[in-house]
């Protein structure tokens, strides 16, 4: 594995990527003031750390949650992942850095590439590239291109477009997140409201914004654990 380190300056900020195999395969993404760390732990690709203020994580800071969710042919591929390599593709037309992490799965004939764009602002872009090496079709039952734990604590609020009926575009509401699972969704086959949410940490004042490029039915779960 070739190490990629250092910073590249852009008009809108800084981006950086550091990749290492000591003691485990790990990638640290830095864009603007955002720091995000992923690594391979016990054959799972884990999202380990988020920071909105450029603070690098300490060794004991680890959020043990899978960085993505994939269900193929009625089977959830959580374990069995092996790191293959981490590469940097040519910059985009707008100058964003393009990082690709390739994983292979020992429990299914599937390879997975996690593509991440960093353009110097505190917003990261992620998509998955799935390759089926078997001779059979693999139905894609469920997919979450990005998931995991964001914060520690119990005092959070979620903002989203609450109504998806006629003339209700832009009806934005905040709600407190109770303990357990909170679901927001759009299942009417309408594409005018893309999946979008804002999470607010009521203690630190930090915000986390998510926007999924998807025009069909969708469902998002927020899980709060004390």
C-alpha positions in Angstrom: 0.0 0.0 0.0 1.4 3.4 -0.9 1.0 6.1 1.7 -0.7 9.3 0.7 0.0 12.2 3.0 0.2 15.9 3.0 -2.2 18.7 2.0 -3.3 20.2 -1.3 -4.5 23.8 -1.3 -7.7 24.8 -3.1 -9.4 28.1 -3.4 -12.0 27.1 -0.9 -9.8 25.5 1.7 -7.5 22.5 2.3 -7.8 18.8 1.6 -5.7 16.0 2.8 -5.6 12.2 2.9 -3.4 10.0 5.0 -3.5 6.2 4.4 -1.7 3.6 6.5 -1.6 -0.1 7.2 -0.1 0.2 10.7 -1.5 -1.5 12.7 -4.6 -1.9 10.4 -5.6 -0.4 7.0 -6.9 3.1 7.8 -7.8 6.2 5.8 -8.1 9.7 7.3 -10.0 12.3 5.2 -9.5 16.0 5.8 -11.5 18.7 3.9 -12.0 22.2 5.3 -12.4 21.8 9.0 -13.8 18.2 8.8 -11.8 15.2 9.8 -13.1 11.7 9.1 -11.4 8.3 9.8 -12.2 4.8 8.5 -10.4 1.6 9.0 -10.7 -2.2 8.8 -11.5 -3.8 12.1 -12.2 -7.6 12.4 -13.1 -7.8 8.7 -15.5 -4.9 8.9 -15.0 -1.5 7.3 -15.6 0.9 10.2 -16.3 4.6 10.4 -14.2 5.4 13.5 -14.2 9.2 14.0 -15.8 12.5 13.0 -14.6 16.0 13.9 -16.0 19.3 12.7 -13.1 21.5 14.1 -10.0 19.9 12.5 -9.1 18.0 15.7 -7.3 14.7 15.1 -8.6 11.7 17.0 -6.7 10.1 19.9 -6.0 6.4 19.9 -8.8 5.6 22.4 -11.4 7.5 20.3 -13.2 4.9 18.2 -16.8 4.7 17.0 -17.3 1.0 16.2 -20.0 1.3 13.5 -20.0 0.0 9.9 -19.3 2.8 7.4 -21.8 1.4 4.9 -24.7 -1.1 4.7 -25.1 -3.6 1.9 -27.6 -6.4 1.4 -27.3 -8.6 -1.7 -29.5 -11.5 -2.5 -31.2 -11.3 1.0 -27.8 -11.4 2.7 -26.3 -8.5 4.7 -22.6 -8.2 3.9 -21.3 -6.9 7.2 -18.2 -9.1 7.7 -15.7 -10.8 5.5 -14.2 -7.6 4.0 -10.5 -7.6 3.0 -8.7 -4.4 2.1 -7.1 -4.5 -1.4 -5.7 -1.0 -2.0 -6.3 2.7 -1.7 -5.7 4.9 -4.7 -6.1 8.5 -5.7 -7.8 9.1 -9.1 -7.2 12.3 -11.2 -8.8 15.4 -9.7 -12.3 16.3 -10.9 -12.9 19.2 -13.3 -13.4 21.5 -10.2 -10.2 20.3 -8.6 -11.6 18.0 -6.0 -9.4 15.1 -4.8 -10.9 11.7 -5.6 -10.0 8.8 -3.3 -11.0 5.2 -3.9 -10.7 2.4 -1.3 -11.2 -1.1 -2.8 -12.5 -4.0 -0.6 -13.2 -7.6 -1.5 -15.5 -9.9 0.4 -14.6 -13.5 1.3 -18.3 -14.5 2.0 -19.6 -13.4 -1.4 -18.0 -12.9 -4.9 -18.3 -9.1 -4.6 -15.7 -6.3 -4.7 -16.6 -2.9 -3.4 -15.0 0.5 -4.1 -15.7 3.4 -1.8 -15.3 6.7 -3.7 -14.9 9.9 -1.8 -14.5 13.4 -3.1 -12.8 16.2 -1.1 -13.0 19.7 -2.5 -11.7 21.9 0.4 -15.1 22.6 2.0 -16.5 20.7 5.0 -18.7 18.6 2.8 -17.6 15.1 1.7 -19.2 13.2 -1.3 -19.4 9.4 -1.2 -20.6 6.7 -3.5 -20.2 3.0 -3.8 -19.1 0.9 -6.9 -20.2 -2.7 -6.6 -18.7 -5.5 -8.8 -20.3 -8.9 -9.0 -17.7 -11.6 -9.9 -20.1 -14.5 -9.8 -22.0 -16.0 -12.8 -25.4 -15.3 -11.2 -27.4 -12.1 -10.7 -27.2 -10.6 -7.3 -30.4 -8.6 -6.4 -29.6 -5.4 -4.5 -32.0 -5.5 -1.6 -30.7 -2.7 0.6 -27.9 -0.1 0.4 -26.7 2.7 2.5 -23.7 4.4 0.9 -22.7 6.0 4.2 -23.8 5.3 7.8 -22.3 5.0 11.2 -22.1 6.9 14.5 -21.7 10.6 14.5 -21.6 11.8 18.1 -21.6 10.7 21.7 -24.4 12.0 23.9 -28.2 12.1 24.1 -29.4 15.6 23.2 -30.0 15.9 19.5 -32.5 17.3 17.0 -33.2 16.4 13.4 -34.5 18.8 10.7 -36.1 17.6 7.5 -38.8 18.3 5.0 -41.8 16.9 6.9 -44.5 16.9 4.2 -44.3 15.5 0.7 -47.8 16.2 -0.6 -49.0 18.7 -3.2 -47.7 22.3 -2.6 -45.7 21.2 0.4 -42.3 21.5 -1.0 -39.9 23.1 1.4 -42.0 22.3 4.5 -39.1 22.1 6.9 -39.5 21.1 10.6 -37.2 20.3 13.6 -37.9 17.4 15.9 -36.1 16.2 19.0 -34.6 12.7 18.6 -35.9 10.3 21.4 -34.1 7.2 22.5 -34.4 4.4 20.0 -35.2 4.6 16.3 -36.7 7.6 14.5 -37.7 7.2 10.8 -38.2 9.7 8.1 -39.2 8.5 4.6 -40.8 9.2 1.3 -42.6 6.2 -0.1 -45.2 7.7 -2.5 -43.1 7.4 -5.6 -42.6 11.1 -5.8 -39.2 12.6 -6.7 -39.5 16.2 -5.8 -38.1 15.8 -2.3 -34.6 14.2 -2.4 -33.5 12.6 0.9 -32.2 15.5 3.0 -31.7 16.0 6.7 -29.9 18.2 9.2 -28.8 16.8 12.6 -28.1 19.3 15.5 -26.0 18.5 18.6 -27.8 20.6 21.2 -24.7 20.5 23.5 -21.9 21.4 21.2 -23.8 23.4 18.6 -22.5 21.3 15.8 -24.6 20.4 12.7 -24.4 17.4 10.4 -26.0 17.7 7.0 -26.8 14.8 4.8 -28.2 14.8 1.2 -28.7 11.6 -0.9 -28.8 11.8 -4.7 -31.8 9.6 -5.1 -35.2 10.3 -6.8 -37.2 7.2 -5.9 -38.6 5.9 -2.6 -36.3 6.2 0.4 -36.1 5.7 4.1 -33.7 7.0 6.7 -33.3 5.7 10.3 -31.7 7.8 13.1 -30.7 5.6 16.1 -30.1 7.3 19.5 -28.5 5.1 22.2 -27.6 6.4 25.7 
